Amino acid sequence: MRNSEPLRVLFVCMGNICRSPAGENVLRHLAEKHGAGDLFEIDSAGTIGFHTGNPPDSRMREAAARRGIAMTGRARQVRASDLDEFDLILTMDEENFADVTGLATRNGEADDRRARIVRFCDFCERHHDTEVPDPYYGDDEGFERVLDLLEDGCLALIRRHREGSPTT
């Protein structure tokens, strides 16, 4: 039986202008499309604060718009409090994973945290990538690749959550 509380999901990349806001908005879009919008509370953050307050990258917004996905939000940096406020933190690459787990283990508090930190690609079923590549310095194809991976993993996350096992 499903918990009545929504699953609180935080997507994390480096700057919070490409991959993580795309993850946030892809999951929101697909959850609504599949009648699961009430099952999730979704946000995104970056491991650095350089882009704080900025909207998602225009190239990511354009790529998502071609798929009918609205890209909303403003960049922010991940906070220690996020480890308590979210159930699942999905990192886009190994560096993000190391940064977030490092934040979680400072002062020996990792066992007391609510959030489970997981590599996003662990949810992908059709793709076998181990990381969501950063498209920032690339071309349009890189943004499309990111969206392909995010759609794959987000659909699996929705299905798993409905089945009662989102993080396995």
Number of C-alpha atoms within 10 A of each C-alpha: 6 11 10 8 10 16 17 16 23 26 28 31 31 24 25 31 27 25 31 27 31 30 31 24 23 25 28 21 19 17 20 14 10 11 10 18 17 13 19 18 17 20 21 27 28 28 21 17 15 14 17 16 14 14 18 22 17 12 16 24 20 16 22 19 12 11 11 11 18 17 24 13 18 16 25 22 20 24 15 13 11 19 23 14 15 20 19 21 25 25 33 26 19 14 14 19 21 13 18 25 18 12 17 24 13 10 8 8 10 16 9 11 17 15 21 17 22 19 19 25 22 19 23 20 14 12 13 11 13 14 17 23 17 18 18 16 6 10 10 13 11 18 23 18 16 22 21 15 23 26 20 17 23 24 19 18 22 22 16 15 20 15 11 13 12 15 14 10
